[in-house]
């Protein structure tokens, strides 16, 4: 748009005889990129890690969500059944003399043969009176006197020794004291109670019977099922995936330089900008810019610099902060198109005789480097004419011709802006001080020379004679009215003369009839409705794609198709659109796509080897 405005101003200046100097348009160059460094971690939301990774139960046997269930044997080894299908016959192990698995020991128990009999002498006597009392006696009555004595019973042979006791008796009856004896047994066996006399068969089986059963299912240690033991739900966040959309070492910020020629093209203004490409993740507050010349000398700091010489300048950035790699970045900025205006000296220019060629007073451009006209403002004594000494009364004759006041655009020309000679001008010379010149630098992409060619449709035509460009008025025949030519002719005559009598002629006659017009209008309406219907179908399967740059400005990238898939719908971002993206933040306008579709519709968005499933909204925003 800016170029169109400048072009319009330049053409206006040419037509109004204003001196113009054309300079190059502003040019923007990306000098270098600042690399990205991820911030944050997968365990918590923050920095580059903002996309929650919700828990999804793993497949059984592939993770910690399920515990294995092993095969459990049925049946028993003693009774068989279930998994115990292999019978094992019994064979006695051991013997009665030395024992064994089928024999148990028989321990010694003392019997009569282990003892011998002896007689023991026992003497009994009272020793000490304890008390007296009265009580019934079967011989001496109810009030007999009783005494209580300590009584000693002494065994002399059996080994029991002295046995003390208390004895009550009637004092008149007398104390029970006498010498007696008793028989006792003496152990003569040398075997103890832990001595094994023999072994006896105790297994309970007969030789050849089924001893037990062994496992024969072959499923020992086999996993037969899995049990879900995980307590995490579908809304549980296992971790966080990266949402910045930028690879480690990718572009986190761009440093661009806008080059603009100022001061009439004698200087260039260099304005740098640091553009965040991460959507605010990168900390660019500690980026310091330094400008250097071709010799490595520091000539400026900060975002802007003004230079007055063409050449290559180096922009260096010291960058540190979150989200970027701490490093020194640099790039070159090439400046060209600067031109110094040198005022012409008093002897420069051409004489009036050189400017009046072929008898014409009009300035002529002959393809050379200079635009020449009359060299002085002195009055020649003749009024302005057409170059042949004839007076010009201010009106233009149909046969008049004048030389175009601008050069033919050629790649190697050095254009100069001059004013068009008018009927009121004297034979003034071309003012070299006010004529603006500029060079067309073939090797400079930034300094663009302006080439203009004017064509008029107001009764002139451009011709080239003797190496000069001239515009000559041409005669335009008067137009005749078609209505006057057909006036008075009948409809049949017009049909026969205009269309003929062939098939096409008859078709034309039919189409001009009322029935033909009705059919034509009906078909046109049907085609229009069909075209609108097809357009609506096309809009429902196409989605405009936008991209957000580092300054949060939306840029239109193109239109992509949405096609059905087994997951729902598939939207694939083609490579040509991905290459035009500034960042990984995309926006899709899905307002028309959602017409007639429910809110549960899912769209799988794919970009190269990355994909994300979303539920579309009117303006769907994703980072991929």
C-alpha positions as CSV (number, residue, x, y, z in Angstrom):
1,X,0.0,0.0,0.0
2,X,2.8,2.4,0.9
3,X,4.4,1.8,-2.5
4,X,1.2,2.6,-4.3
5,X,0.9,5.9,-2.4
6,X,4.4,6.9,-3.2
7,X,3.9,6.0,-6.9
8,X,0.8,8.1,-7.0
9,X,2.6,11.1,-5.4
10,X,5.4,10.7,-7.9
11,X,3.1,10.8,-10.9
12,X,1.3,13.8,-9.5
13,X,4.6,15.6,-9.1
14,X,5.6,14.8,-12.7
15,X,2.3,16.2,-14.0
16,X,2.6,19.4,-11.9
17,X,6.3,20.0,-12.9
18,X,7.5,19.5,-9.4
19,X,11.1,18.4,-8.8
20,X,11.3,14.9,-7.3
21,X,14.0,12.9,-5.8
22,X,13.2,9.2,-5.5
23,X,14.7,7.2,-2.7
24,X,14.5,3.5,-1.9
25,X,11.6,2.1,0.0
26,X,12.1,0.9,3.6
27,X,13.5,-2.6,3.7
28,X,13.4,-5.1,6.6
29,X,16.0,-7.8,7.1
30,X,16.2,-10.6,9.7
31,X,19.7,-10.5,11.0
32,X,19.8,-13.5,13.3
33,X,17.8,-15.6,15.7
34,X,18.2,-16.1,19.4
35,X,18.1,-19.8,20.3
36,X,15.5,-21.3,22.7
37,X,16.2,-23.1,25.9
38,X,13.4,-25.0,27.7
39,X,12.4,-23.8,31.1
40,X,10.4,-25.8,33.7
41,X,10.1,-29.6,34.1
42,X,7.6,-32.3,33.4
43,X,6.6,-32.7,37.1
44,X,4.9,-29.3,37.5
45,X,3.0,-26.9,35.3
46,X,5.1,-23.9,34.3
47,X,7.4,-22.5,31.7
48,X,7.5,-24.6,28.6
49,X,5.6,-27.5,30.3
50,X,2.0,-26.4,30.2
51,X,0.1,-29.2,28.5
52,X,-1.3,-31.7,31.0
53,X,-0.7,-35.3,30.3
54,X,-3.7,-37.1,31.8
55,X,-3.4,-40.6,33.1
56,X,-4.4,-43.4,30.9
57,X,-4.3,-46.9,32.2
58,X,-1.6,-48.9,30.6
59,X,-2.3,-52.2,28.9
60,X,-2.3,-55.2,31.3
61,X,1.2,-56.6,31.8
62,X,2.9,-53.4,30.4
63,X,2.9,-51.1,33.5
64,X,2.0,-50.6,37.1
65,X,-1.7,-50.2,36.7
66,X,-2.5,-54.0,36.8
67,X,-1.2,-56.8,39.1
68,X,-0.9,-60.3,37.6
69,X,-3.1,-63.1,38.8
70,X,-1.2,-66.5,38.7
71,X,-2.7,-69.9,38.3
72,X,-4.0,-71.5,41.5
73,X,-3.8,-75.3,41.7
74,X,-6.9,-77.2,42.6
75,X,-7.2,-80.6,44.2
76,X,-4.7,-82.1,46.8
77,X,-1.7,-84.3,46.8
78,X,-3.3,-86.9,49.1
79,X,-6.6,-87.2,47.3
80,X,-5.8,-86.1,43.8
81,X,-8.2,-84.2,41.6
82,X,-8.0,-80.9,39.8
83,X,-4.4,-80.2,39.0
84,X,-3.1,-83.3,40.9
85,X,-3.4,-86.0,38.2
86,X,-0.1,-87.9,38.5
87,X,-0.5,-90.9,41.0
88,X,2.7,-92.0,42.8
89,X,2.6,-95.7,44.1
90,X,3.7,-96.4,47.7
91,X,6.9,-98.4,48.6
92,X,7.8,-98.9,52.3
93,X,10.9,-97.2,53.5
94,X,12.8,-98.6,56.5
95,X,12.5,-101.7,58.7
96,X,11.6,-102.7,62.3
97,X,15.1,-102.9,63.6
98,X,16.6,-99.6,62.3
99,X,13.5,-97.6,61.6
100,X,12.8,-95.5,58.5
101,X,10.1,-93.3,56.8
102,X,7.4,-95.9,57.2
103,X,8.4,-97.0,60.7
104,X,8.1,-95.2,64.0
105,X,10.1,-96.0,67.2
106,X,8.8,-98.0,70.2
107,X,10.2,-96.6,73.4
108,X,11.1,-98.7,76.6
109,X,8.5,-98.8,79.3
110,X,9.4,-100.5,82.7
111,X,7.4,-103.7,83.4
112,X,7.4,-106.3,86.1
113,X,10.6,-107.8,84.9
114,X,12.3,-104.5,85.6
115,X,11.7,-104.8,89.4
116,X,12.5,-107.1,92.4
117,X,10.5,-107.3,95.8
118,X,12.0,-106.6,99.4
119,X,10.6,-106.2,103.0
120,X,11.1,-102.9,105.0
121,X,10.9,-102.6,108.8
122,X,8.9,-99.7,110.2
123,X,8.8,-98.4,113.8
124,X,6.1,-95.9,115.0
125,X,6.2,-93.8,118.2
126,X,4.7,-90.6,119.8
127,X,7.2,-87.9,120.3
128,X,5.7,-84.6,121.6
129,X,2.2,-83.7,123.1
130,X,0.6,-81.0,121.1
131,X,-2.8,-80.5,122.8
132,X,-5.7,-82.3,124.7
133,X,-9.4,-82.1,124.3
134,X,-12.6,-84.1,125.0
135,X,-14.5,-86.0,122.5
136,X,-16.5,-89.1,122.0
137,X,-14.9,-92.5,122.2
138,X,-16.6,-95.6,121.2
139,X,-15.3,-97.3,124.3
140,X,-15.0,-94.6,127.0
141,X,-18.0,-92.5,126.2
142,X,-18.7,-89.1,124.8
143,X,-16.5,-87.2,127.2
144,X,-13.4,-89.1,126.7
145,X,-10.1,-87.2,126.9
146,X,-8.2,-87.0,123.6
147,X,-4.5,-86.0,123.1
148,X,-2.7,-84.9,119.9
149,X,1.0,-85.9,119.5
150,X,3.6,-85.6,116.9
151,X,4.1,-89.1,115.5
152,X,7.3,-90.5,114.0
153,X,7.2,-93.4,111.4
154,X,10.7,-94.6,110.6
155,X,11.4,-96.9,107.5
156,X,14.7,-98.8,107.8
157,X,14.9,-100.6,104.3
158,X,12.8,-99.1,101.5
159,X,14.6,-95.8,101.6
160,X,11.6,-93.7,102.6
161,X,13.4,-92.7,105.9
162,X,11.6,-90.8,108.8
163,X,8.0,-89.7,108.1
164,X,6.5,-87.2,110.6
165,X,2.8,-86.8,111.1
166,X,0.2,-85.8,113.8
167,X,-1.9,-88.4,115.5
168,X,-5.1,-87.9,117.7
169,X,-6.1,-90.7,120.1
170,X,-8.0,-91.4,123.3
171,X,-5.7,-91.2,126.2
172,X,-7.4,-94.1,127.9
173,X,-7.1,-96.3,124.8
174,X,-3.4,-95.6,124.4
175,X,-1.1,-94.5,121.7
176,X,-0.8,-96.5,118.4
177,X,2.8,-97.3,118.6
178,X,4.4,-100.6,117.4
179,X,6.9,-102.1,115.0
180,X,5.6,-103.2,111.6
181,X,7.0,-104.1,108.1
182,X,5.9,-103.7,104.4
183,X,6.9,-105.1,101.0
184,X,8.4,-102.8,98.4
185,X,9.8,-103.1,94.8
186,X,13.3,-102.2,93.7
187,X,14.1,-101.2,90.1
188,X,16.8,-103.4,88.6
189,X,16.3,-102.4,84.8
190,X,19.1,-100.3,83.3
191,X,17.0,-98.8,80.4
192,X,15.6,-95.3,80.6
193,X,12.3,-94.0,79.4
194,X,13.9,-92.6,76.1
195,X,15.4,-96.0,75.2
196,X,14.0,-97.4,71.9
197,X,13.2,-101.0,72.2
198,X,12.2,-101.4,68.5
199,X,10.4,-99.9,65.4
200,X,6.9,-100.6,64.1
201,X,5.3,-100.0,60.7
202,X,3.2,-96.9,60.9
203,X,2.8,-95.4,57.4
204,X,-0.7,-96.8,57.0
205,X,-0.1,-97.9,53.4
206,X,0.3,-101.3,51.8
207,X,3.0,-101.9,49.4
208,X,1.9,-100.8,45.9
209,X,-1.0,-98.6,47.0
210,X,-1.2,-94.9,45.8
211,X,1.1,-93.0,48.0
212,X,0.2,-89.5,46.8
213,X,-0.6,-87.4,43.7
214,X,1.7,-85.0,41.9
215,X,0.7,-81.8,39.9
216,X,0.1,-82.6,36.3
217,X,-1.6,-79.4,34.9
218,X,1.6,-77.8,33.7
219,X,0.4,-74.3,34.8
220,X,2.8,-73.7,37.6
221,X,3.7,-69.9,37.6
222,X,1.4,-69.1,34.7
223,X,-0.4,-65.7,34.7
224,X,-4.1,-66.3,34.0
225,X,-5.5,-62.7,34.5
226,X,-4.8,-59.2,35.6
227,X,-6.4,-57.1,38.3
228,X,-6.6,-53.3,38.1
229,X,-5.0,-51.9,41.2
230,X,-4.4,-48.3,39.9
231,X,-6.4,-45.7,41.8
232,X,-5.7,-42.8,39.3
233,X,-8.7,-41.4,37.5
234,X,-9.0,-40.0,34.0
235,X,-8.5,-36.4,35.3
236,X,-5.3,-37.3,37.1
237,X,-2.3,-35.5,35.6
238,X,0.7,-37.8,35.4
239,X,3.1,-35.1,34.1
240,X,3.2,-32.0,31.8
241,X,4.2,-32.1,28.2
242,X,5.9,-29.2,26.5
243,X,3.5,-26.6,25.1
244,X,5.9,-24.0,23.7
245,X,6.1,-25.8,20.4
246,X,9.8,-25.0,20.0
247,X,12.5,-27.5,19.9
248,X,15.6,-27.1,22.2
249,X,17.9,-24.7,20.3
250,X,15.1,-23.5,18.0
251,X,14.2,-19.9,17.3
252,X,13.0,-18.1,20.5
253,X,13.3,-14.6,19.1
254,X,14.3,-12.9,15.9
255,X,16.3,-9.7,15.6
256,X,15.2,-7.7,12.5
257,X,16.6,-4.5,11.2
258,X,14.5,-2.0,9.2
259,X,16.6,0.0,6.8
260,X,15.1,3.3,5.6
261,X,16.8,6.0,3.5
262,X,16.4,9.4,5.1
263,X,17.6,13.0,4.4
264,X,16.8,12.8,0.8
265,X,18.7,9.5,0.4
266,X,22.0,10.8,1.9
267,X,21.6,8.8,5.1
268,X,20.1,5.5,6.2
269,X,18.3,4.8,9.4
270,X,18.7,1.4,10.9
271,X,16.1,0.3,13.5
272,X,16.4,-3.0,15.2
273,X,13.6,-4.9,16.9
274,X,13.8,-8.0,19.1
275,X,10.7,-10.1,18.4
276,X,9.5,-12.8,20.8
277,X,8.6,-16.0,19.0
278,X,7.6,-17.9,22.1
279,X,4.4,-16.1,23.0
280,X,5.9,-14.5,26.1
281,X,7.9,-17.4,27.5
282,X,11.3,-15.9,26.7
283,X,12.8,-13.2,28.9
284,X,14.2,-10.7,26.5
285,X,14.8,-7.9,29.0
286,X,18.5,-8.6,29.2
287,X,19.3,-8.4,25.4
288,X,21.9,-5.7,24.8
289,X,22.6,-4.6,21.1
290,X,25.9,-3.2,19.9
291,X,26.6,-1.8,16.3
292,X,30.0,-2.2,14.7
293,X,31.4,-1.0,11.4
294,X,33.4,-3.1,8.9
295,X,36.5,-2.5,10.9
296,X,35.0,-3.9,14.1
297,X,34.7,-0.5,15.7
298,X,31.8,0.1,18.0
299,X,29.7,2.9,16.5
300,X,26.5,2.7,18.5
301,X,24.4,0.9,21.0
302,X,20.7,0.3,21.4
303,X,17.9,-0.3,18.9
304,X,18.6,2.5,16.3
305,X,21.6,3.8,14.4
306,X,22.0,6.3,11.6
307,X,24.7,5.9,9.0
308,X,25.7,8.0,6.0
309,X,27.9,5.5,4.2
310,X,27.1,2.4,2.2
311,X,28.7,-0.8,3.6
312,X,28.3,-3.8,5.8
313,X,27.6,-3.3,9.5
314,X,27.6,-5.9,12.3
315,X,24.8,-6.1,14.9
316,X,25.8,-8.0,18.1
317,X,23.5,-9.0,20.9
318,X,24.5,-10.2,24.4
319,X,21.5,-12.2,25.5
320,X,20.7,-13.9,28.8
321,X,17.5,-14.9,30.6
322,X,14.8,-17.5,31.0
323,X,13.8,-19.3,27.8
324,X,16.8,-18.4,25.8
325,X,20.4,-19.7,25.5
326,X,22.9,-17.3,27.1
327,X,25.2,-16.5,24.3
328,X,26.6,-13.7,22.0
329,X,24.7,-13.5,18.7
330,X,25.7,-11.4,15.7
331,X,24.7,-10.8,12.1
332,X,25.5,-8.5,9.2
333,X,23.4,-5.7,7.9
334,X,24.2,-4.5,4.3
335,X,23.4,-0.9,3.5
336,X,23.3,0.5,0.0
337,X,21.5,3.2,-1.9
338,X,22.9,6.1,0.0
339,X,23.8,8.9,-2.5
340,X,25.4,12.2,-1.9
341,X,23.9,15.2,-3.9
342,X,26.6,17.3,-5.3
343,X,25.3,20.8,-6.5
344,X,26.3,21.5,-10.1
345,X,29.0,24.1,-10.8
346,X,28.5,27.4,-12.6
347,X,29.9,26.0,-15.9
348,X,27.8,22.9,-15.9
349,X,24.8,22.5,-18.3
350,X,24.3,22.8,-22.0
351,X,23.7,25.7,-24.3
352,X,20.4,26.7,-25.8
353,X,21.5,25.7,-29.2
354,X,22.2,22.2,-28.1
355,X,18.7,22.0,-26.6
356,X,16.9,23.0,-29.7
357,X,17.3,20.1,-32.0
358,X,15.4,19.6,-35.3
359,X,14.0,23.1,-34.9
360,X,12.0,22.1,-31.7
361,X,12.0,24.2,-28.5
362,X,10.7,21.3,-26.4
363,X,13.3,19.4,-24.3
364,X,14.2,16.0,-25.8
365,X,15.4,12.9,-24.1
366,X,17.7,11.0,-26.5
367,X,18.6,8.0,-24.4
368,X,21.7,9.5,-22.9
369,X,22.5,10.2,-19.2
370,X,21.2,13.8,-19.1
371,X,17.9,15.4,-19.8
372,X,18.6,18.6,-21.7
373,X,16.5,21.7,-22.5
374,X,17.0,25.4,-23.2
375,X,20.0,26.6,-21.2
376,X,19.0,30.2,-20.5
377,X,15.9,32.2,-19.6
378,X,16.6,35.0,-22.1
379,X,13.7,36.2,-24.3
380,X,14.4,35.3,-27.9
381,X,12.0,37.8,-29.2
382,X,9.6,35.1,-30.3
383,X,6.6,33.8,-28.5
384,X,6.4,30.2,-27.6
385,X,5.4,28.2,-30.7
386,X,5.6,24.8,-32.0
387,X,9.3,25.0,-32.9
388,X,8.8,26.3,-36.5
389,X,8.5,30.0,-35.5
390,X,4.7,29.9,-35.6
391,X,2.8,31.4,-32.7
392,X,0.8,29.2,-30.4
393,X,-2.5,30.8,-29.4
394,X,-2.9,28.5,-26.5
395,X,-5.1,26.0,-28.3
396,X,-3.8,22.7,-29.4
397,X,-4.0,21.7,-33.1
398,X,-4.9,18.1,-34.0
399,X,-1.6,17.8,-35.9
400,X,0.5,19.2,-33.0
401,X,3.0,16.9,-31.4
402,X,5.1,17.3,-28.4
403,X,8.0,15.3,-26.9
404,X,7.2,13.3,-23.8
405,X,8.7,15.0,-20.7
406,X,10.1,11.7,-19.3
407,X,12.5,9.1,-20.5
408,X,11.6,5.7,-21.9
409,X,12.0,3.2,-19.1
410,X,15.1,1.0,-19.7
411,X,17.1,-1.0,-17.2
412,X,20.3,1.0,-17.8
413,X,18.8,4.5,-18.0
414,X,19.6,7.2,-15.4
415,X,16.1,8.9,-15.2
416,X,15.7,12.6,-14.4
417,X,12.4,14.2,-13.6
418,X,11.6,17.2,-15.8
419,X,8.5,19.4,-16.3
420,X,6.2,19.1,-19.3
421,X,6.4,22.3,-21.5
422,X,3.1,24.1,-21.5
423,X,1.7,26.7,-23.9
424,X,2.6,29.5,-21.5
425,X,6.2,28.6,-21.0
426,X,9.0,30.7,-22.5
427,X,12.0,29.0,-24.1
428,X,13.6,28.6,-20.7
429,X,16.5,26.3,-20.2
430,X,16.4,23.2,-18.0
431,X,17.3,24.1,-14.4
432,X,20.0,21.7,-13.5
433,X,19.9,22.7,-9.9
434,X,16.3,21.7,-9.5
435,X,16.4,18.5,-11.6
436,X,16.8,15.5,-9.5
437,X,18.9,12.5,-10.5
438,X,19.5,9.1,-9.0
439,X,21.4,6.0,-10.0
440,X,20.0,2.6,-10.6
441,X,22.3,0.3,-8.5
442,X,22.1,-3.1,-10.3
443,X,23.6,-5.0,-7.4
444,X,21.4,-3.5,-4.6
445,X,18.2,-5.2,-3.8
446,X,17.2,-2.5,-1.3
447,X,17.6,0.6,-3.5
448,X,14.9,0.3,-6.1
449,X,14.8,2.7,-9.0
450,X,11.4,3.9,-10.1
451,X,10.4,3.4,-13.8
452,X,7.2,4.9,-15.0
453,X,5.5,4.7,-18.4
454,X,2.4,6.7,-19.0
455,X,-0.2,5.8,-21.6
456,X,-3.1,8.2,-22.5
457,X,-6.5,7.2,-23.8
458,X,-7.5,10.8,-24.4
459,X,-6.8,11.0,-28.1
460,X,-2.9,10.7,-28.2
461,X,-0.6,7.9,-29.3
462,X,3.1,7.4,-28.6
463,X,5.6,7.2,-31.5
464,X,9.3,7.1,-31.6
465,X,11.1,9.0,-34.4
466,X,14.9,9.8,-34.7
467,X,15.5,8.1,-31.3
468,X,13.0,10.4,-29.6
469,X,9.7,9.5,-27.8
470,X,6.8,11.7,-29.0
471,X,3.1,11.8,-28.3
472,X,0.9,12.7,-31.3
473,X,-2.8,13.4,-31.2
474,X,-4.9,11.1,-33.3
475,X,-8.3,11.4,-34.8
476,X,-11.1,9.5,-33.2
477,X,-14.1,8.8,-35.5
478,X,-17.4,9.8,-34.1
479,X,-19.5,7.0,-32.8
480,X,-22.9,6.3,-34.4
481,X,-25.9,5.3,-32.4
482,X,-27.0,1.7,-32.9
483,X,-30.5,2.8,-32.2
484,X,-30.5,5.2,-35.1
485,X,-29.4,2.4,-37.5
486,X,-32.2,0.1,-36.5
487,X,-34.8,2.6,-36.3
488,X,-37.8,1.7,-38.5
489,X,-36.9,-1.9,-38.9
490,X,-39.4,-4.6,-38.0
491,X,-38.7,-7.4,-35.5
492,X,-38.8,-10.1,-38.2
493,X,-36.2,-8.1,-40.3
494,X,-34.0,-7.7,-37.2
495,X,-34.2,-11.4,-36.5
496,X,-33.5,-12.5,-40.1
497,X,-30.7,-10.0,-40.6
498,X,-29.1,-10.4,-37.1
499,X,-29.3,-14.1,-36.5
500,X,-29.8,-15.8,-39.9
501,X,-31.9,-18.8,-40.7
502,X,-29.7,-21.6,-39.3
503,X,-30.0,-23.5,-36.1
504,X,-28.3,-20.8,-34.1
505,X,-30.5,-18.2,-35.6
506,X,-33.6,-20.1,-34.7
507,X,-32.3,-20.7,-31.2
508,X,-31.7,-17.0,-30.8
509,X,-35.2,-16.2,-32.0
510,X,-36.5,-18.7,-29.4
511,X,-34.4,-17.3,-26.6
512,X,-35.7,-13.8,-27.3
513,X,-39.3,-15.0,-27.1
514,X,-41.2,-14.8,-23.8
515,X,-41.0,-18.6,-23.3
516,X,-37.3,-18.6,-24.0
517,X,-36.7,-15.8,-21.5
518,X,-38.6,-17.7,-18.8
519,X,-36.6,-20.9,-19.5
520,X,-33.3,-18.8,-19.5
521,X,-34.2,-17.2,-16.2
522,X,-35.2,-20.5,-14.6
523,X,-32.0,-22.3,-15.7
524,X,-29.9,-19.4,-14.5
525,X,-31.6,-19.4,-11.1
526,X,-31.2,-23.1,-10.8
527,X,-27.5,-22.9,-11.7
528,X,-27.0,-20.0,-9.2
529,X,-28.7,-22.0,-6.4
530,X,-26.6,-25.1,-7.3
531,X,-23.4,-22.9,-7.3
532,X,-24.4,-21.4,-3.8
533,X,-25.1,-24.9,-2.5
534,X,-21.7,-26.2,-3.7
535,X,-20.0,-23.1,-2.2
536,X,-21.7,-23.8,1.1
537,X,-20.5,-27.5,1.0
538,X,-17.0,-26.3,0.2
539,X,-17.0,-23.8,3.1
540,X,-18.1,-26.5,5.5
541,X,-15.1,-28.7,4.7
542,X,-12.5,-25.9,4.6
543,X,-11.0,-24.0,7.5
544,X,-9.0,-20.7,7.3
545,X,-5.6,-21.0,9.2
546,X,-4.0,-18.1,11.1
547,X,-0.8,-17.8,13.0
548,X,0.2,-15.6,15.9
549,X,3.6,-14.0,15.6
550,X,5.9,-13.0,18.5
551,X,4.1,-9.7,18.9
552,X,0.6,-11.4,19.2
553,X,-0.5,-10.3,15.8
554,X,-2.7,-12.7,13.7
555,X,-1.5,-13.6,10.2
556,X,-3.5,-15.4,7.6
557,X,-1.6,-18.5,6.2
558,X,-4.1,-20.2,4.0
559,X,-7.0,-22.6,3.8
560,X,-6.9,-26.3,4.6
561,X,-9.4,-29.1,4.1
562,X,-11.1,-31.1,6.9
563,X,-11.9,-34.7,6.0
564,X,-13.6,-37.5,7.9
565,X,-11.4,-40.2,9.7
566,X,-12.0,-43.1,12.0
567,X,-11.3,-40.8,15.1
568,X,-13.7,-38.1,13.8
569,X,-12.2,-35.6,11.5
570,X,-8.7,-35.0,10.3
571,X,-7.1,-31.6,9.7
572,X,-3.6,-31.8,8.3
573,X,-1.5,-28.6,8.1
574,X,0.5,-28.8,4.8
575,X,4.2,-28.1,4.7
576,X,3.8,-24.9,2.6
577,X,1.6,-23.4,5.4
578,X,4.0,-24.6,8.2
579,X,6.9,-22.9,6.5
580,X,5.1,-19.5,6.5
581,X,4.2,-19.8,10.3
582,X,6.0,-17.4,12.6
583,X,5.4,-19.5,15.8
584,X,3.8,-22.8,16.7
585,X,0.5,-21.1,17.8
586,X,-2.2,-21.7,15.3
587,X,-5.8,-20.5,15.1
588,X,-8.5,-22.2,13.0
589,X,-11.8,-20.5,12.2
590,X,-14.3,-23.3,12.4
591,X,-17.6,-21.4,12.6
592,X,-18.9,-22.7,9.2
593,X,-17.4,-26.2,9.8
594,X,-19.5,-26.5,13.0
595,X,-22.8,-25.9,11.2
596,X,-24.9,-29.0,11.6
597,X,-22.3,-30.8,13.8
598,X,-22.7,-31.4,17.6
599,X,-20.4,-30.2,20.3
600,X,-18.9,-33.7,20.8
601,X,-17.2,-33.6,17.4
602,X,-13.4,-34.2,17.7
603,X,-10.8,-33.1,15.1
604,X,-7.3,-34.5,14.9
605,X,-4.9,-31.8,13.9
606,X,-1.7,-33.1,12.4
607,X,1.5,-31.1,11.7
608,X,4.3,-33.2,10.3
609,X,5.0,-35.8,13.0
610,X,3.0,-34.0,15.7
611,X,-0.7,-34.3,16.4
612,X,-3.3,-33.2,18.9
613,X,-7.0,-34.0,19.3
614,X,-9.4,-31.1,20.0
615,X,-13.0,-30.3,20.2
616,X,-13.5,-27.4,17.8
617,X,-14.8,-24.1,18.8
618,X,-15.7,-21.0,16.6
619,X,-12.0,-19.9,16.8
620,X,-10.0,-22.9,17.8
621,X,-6.5,-22.2,19.2
622,X,-3.8,-24.9,19.5
623,X,-0.1,-25.0,20.1
624,X,1.5,-27.7,17.9
